[in-house]
Amino acid sequence: MTAKRKIGLMLIALVAICGLFAPYLAPFNPVSSGIDPLEGASARHWLGTDPLGRDVLSRVIYGARISLMVGIGAALIAAVIGVPVGLMAGYFRGRIDLVLVQIIDIFIALPGLVLALIVTAMLGAKALNLALVLGFVSSPTVARLVRGQALQVRQTAYVEAARAAGGGPAWIMVRHVWPNIMRTVSAQFAITVSYAIFTSASLSFLGLGVPPPTPDWGGMVREGFEYLSVLPLLSLGPGAAVAVTVMAFYLIGSSVE
């Protein structure tokens, strides 16, 4: 296991623990207002408090839940859509490949963030909607990657032998093609998670993320933006959480050989 993968796994484990055990790790209720608004870092509030007196550290810990839900959910949706499309395009080639590639290129040409802005504005800013939109936006990239890998694998001797032995296309794709491209898809899965988390935070910063008072890292960065010169931890705390989580998944994805 490479050093990058070890670091990535440790960071992801840390974020996952924060999300799973938030009620036990957070020192305060993340949505309850306090009597000390805009308090700086102290022994009681390590990252200070926001304008409503809520503990910033507690909200950062709880915010891991939303980010992981959106990121992993979007990556799963992208894989469910993109992997079958890419496999069919790469294996069958011909007209099927031509049609599917044209569809993939059309969706790749669309600006993903703009499309996400439009859809979330229409459907509402919810974690499920964010995951669906970001998963759909990411699926063409997954499909193109899978297609390229499938094109290489279908030329191998064992695939030719399976075809000569009378194996059907579906059986060959599941039994021989998919296992040989799974590592590459898993790397893309991790990178898609990092993309979805970063884009979700960007949408929240623009006011189209998970609505308050639910703790959300992007929304917290936006809330603290007005006080950046006075209490920088209001934005730097959740901003660092986004950066660390995105970097962790990227390290995992880029370390797959």
Number of C-alpha atoms within 10 A of each C-alpha: 7 11 10 17 19 15 16 23 16 13 19 20 13 13 21 17 15 21 21 14 13 21 15 9 15 18 16 18 15 22 17 11 15 15 10 15 15 20 19 18 16 10 8 11 17 15 24 24 28 25 16 14 17 24 30 28 24 24 27 27 27 26 26 25 21 20 30 20 19 26 30 20 21 30 28 19 19 27 27 16 17 24 23 17 23 28 27 21 25 28 24 15 16 10 10 14 19 13 12 20 20 11 12 20 13 11 16 16 9 11 10 16 16 11 14 22 18 13 17 19 13 9 11 16 19 16 18 15 19 30 25 22 24 29 27 22 23 26 27 26 22 25 28 23 20 27 27 16 22 23 19 13 21 19 11 12 10 14 18 14 11 16 15 10 9 9 15 11 14 13 12 19 22 12 14 17 24 19 10 15 19 14 14 16 21 15 19 24 25 23 23 29 30 28 20 29 30 20 21 30 26 19 22 21 19 13 17 22 26 24 15 11 11 15 24 26 33 29 28 26 25 21 16 22 18 13 16 15 9 12 20 17 25 31 24 17 20 29 18 15 19 24 13 17 24 25 18 25 28 23 23 23 25 15 16 17 8
